């Protein structure tokens, strides 16, 4: 990447479990420059425990992104 170079970042949820989901991202600047994946884990506000994903969120990432249940990350 160069200074002032125009680019596009794409991202979508690809998989989920009870308290986490995976995001796959790409950066494009005329051609594909890089890809990366991250796992997001949802926690209770005080950080004491993992928080289950809301069913509305699961429905959304399944419908919009095509995410599927993951057996393991």
N, C-alpha and C positions, 0 to 999 in steps of 0.2 A: 504494500500500500504506500502511496505517495501522498504528501501533503496536498490538500485541496482536491484529491481524487474522489470522484463520485462513486458511491458504492451502495449496495442493497444487502440488507441482512434478512434472511428468512429463518423462521423457527416454527417447529410444530412438536406437539406431544406425540411420542411414538409408543409409549407403554406406560402402564401404571400397576401399582399394587394397592394395598389398603391405605398406606400412609405416605406413599411416594410416587413420583412420576418422572419419566425421562423426557428430556427435550433435545431434539436434534436441530442444529443450526448450521447455516452456511453463510459465507460472505462472498458476494459477487461484485466484481468491478470489471465488466466486460466479459470476464471468464470467472470460473470458480477459483477463488483464492485460498479458501480454507474451510474446513468443516470441524465441528466440535459437538460434543455430547455432554450433557450434565444431568445429574440426578438431583431432584428437589425433594426434600423430606419435610413434611409439614409437622410443626410442633405446636404444643399448647403455648399460649402467650407467655407463660412463665418459664418455658423451656423444660418443664418437668417430665414431659412424656410426648410421644408422637401423637399427632391428631389425625384421625381417619379422614380421608378425602370425602367431601360432600358428594352425594349422589348426583346433584345437579352439575357439579364440575366434571365428574366421570362421564355423564351423558354428553356434556359439551365436547370434551376432548375425543370421545369416541365418534361423535357425529361430524364434527368440524375437521379434526386432524386425522381421524382413522386410527386412533390409539387402540392398542389391544392389551389384554391382561398379560402381564409378564410373569414368567415362572420364577425368575430371579434376575437381579441386576448385576 
